[in-house]
Structures are given as structure tokens and as C-alpha cells.
């Protein structure tokens, strides 16, 4: 009986810890979006004249690899953003590397 309870408690703890990591990544992604370049990604991307990131990602028109390339190399009028993202306090606090930060932002915007 004690082993069964211990096993169930262990499984529950693993499930909860996975949710905590998912919540943390979502929170980091949101903070990157809201604070990149001091004013947030939405300053440019939530207006009709610029690419709508959420719509492009959800429609499958902007996959994770292309998204990362644009963040690292810039595109059109968009500057390279990865250095700015890596300075974000939420990224620093979470101890994220570039891949984790890009993943968090991409998932926050609706990607898998």
C-alpha cells in the first residue's frame, strides 16, 4: 500500500512539474513579446501593415525554423532581435539559451 501511494505521489509530482515548466515557458514567451526592444513586438506586429505573427504561425505559414531565422538575421525593416531577446529579464532569470527563448516566444504566439 505504501509503495502504491508513493508511486502515485511520484506520478502526480511529475505531472505537476511538467505543467510548471509549460507555464514558465508561456510566461517567458509573453514577457519577451511584451518587452522586446523596450516596447514589445506588438508595437509593429499588431498593426495591419505588418505581418501578423500569431496568424502566420497558427496558419502554418511561419514555422519554427523560419521564425528563428528572422529573429537572428532580421528581415525587411525588422532588426535582428535575438540579442535583445536574450537580454530580457525573464529569459535571464529562467536561464534560457537561445533555443529555449525562441521556443518560448514561438509557443506563446501559437506554435507547437
Buried (B, 14 or more C-beta within 10 A) or exposed (E): EEEEEEEEEEEEEEEEEEEEEEEBBEBBBBBBBBBBEEEBBBEBBEEEEBBBBBEBBEEEEBBBEEBBEBBBEEEEEBEEBBEBBBEBEBBEEBEBEBEBBBBBBBBBBBBE
